[in-house]
Amino acid sequence: QVQLVESGGGLVQAGGSLRLSCAASGRTFSMYAMGWFRQAPGKERELVAAINRSGGSTYYTDSVKGRFTISRDNAKNTVYLQMNSLKPEDTAVYSCAADLRLGWGVGLSHLEYDHWGQGTQVTVSS
């Protein structure tokens, strides 16, 4: 079992940057594939970025490619989402998720993740 706690959200102007962190409990973090999802009011949850257990494979949704970077530090049990050139449409609650069953792959659907954090609000003003 792993528990996830996100931090780093906040209010930022368009064009600004934020770095989200997701700290995981437990000694097996390096075995989990990780993902960052977001959900804006009235919209469905969306996968933003995902990373496999080693960090050697990543995925980004088209709208964030070139602006966001997902990374992980297995020694610190933490996954990060560096968000640059933020836009008002990036405003959402961002949540991290973990799954043990993906092996060396990345999960592209929220259905593939078993463990979720409570989320952190990101608000981008125009």
N, C-alpha and C positions, 0 to 999 in steps of 0.2 A: 504494500500500500504506500502511496506517495501523497503528500499534501503540498499544495501549490499556493504561493502568496505573491501577488503582483504588486509592483510599486512603480512610481515614476510618472504616473499620469498627471495631468494638470491642464491649465489654460495657456495657450500660446497663440501668437499672431500668425497669420498666414505667412509662409516662407520660413518659419522658425523650425526648431528641432526639439525632439524629446527622445529620451532613451528609457524604454520600459525594461524592467527586470522581473523575472519570475524565479523565486527561490523555492527549491524543492527540499522536502525532508527525506530522510532515508539514505541508505548506503548504496542503493542500486540505480541512482539517477542515470548513470552512463548507459544503462540498458533501455532507457525510454526514448522513443521518438517524441518530439515536442512540436507543438503548433501554437501559433497566435491567431486568434479569431477576434472579430469585432462585430458588434451589433448596434446599429443606429436606431433611434425611435421609429417604429413603424416599418422597419426593414428586417429581413431575415439575417440570421447569423451568417457571417462570411469568413472563410479562411483567408487570412492575410499572408501568412508565411509559415513554412514548416521546415523542420530540420531533422535529419536522422540521428541515430544514437551517437555516431562518431563526429558529426558536424561536417562530414564530407559530401553530403547531398542536401540540397535545399530546394525549396519551391517558393515562388511568389505569385500572387495574383497579379494580373496585368496592370491594374491601376496603381500599384505601388512599386513596380519594377524600376530600378534606377534611383529610387528615393529611400526605400527601406532596406535594412540589412538585418537578418536574423543570425545569431551566433550563440554559442554555448561554451561554458567553462565547466567541464565535468568535475574538476577539482573543487570548484566552489558550488556545485549543485545548482547552477543558475543558467537560465537562458535569457537572452537579451533581444530586444527589438529596437534598433536604432532607426529613428524616423526623421528624415530630413525633408526640406521643402514641403512642409505640411500645408494642406489645403483644407478649406472649410468642410469639404466632403469627407475628410478623414475623421471628423467628429463622430465618436462612438464610445461605447464601453468595450475595452480591450481585455480579453481573457486568454490565459495560457492553458494549454491542455497537454496531457501526457498519455502515452500508451505503451504498454510493454510488449504487445503482440506483433508489432510491425517489423521486428527484427532490424535489419539494416535499411529498411525502406522509410519513406515519409508518408504520412497520412494526409489525404486530400479531402476527407469528409469528416464532419463532426461525429459521425457515427462510428468512426474508427478509434475515438479517444474515450478512455474510461475515466480519467481523472481531470478535474477542472478546478481552476482557481475562481475566486469570487469576482474578479474583474477590477479594472481601474479606468476611470473616466478620462478621456482625452477630448478636449474642446479646442477647436481651432477657430479663431475669430478672423473675420475678413477685414 
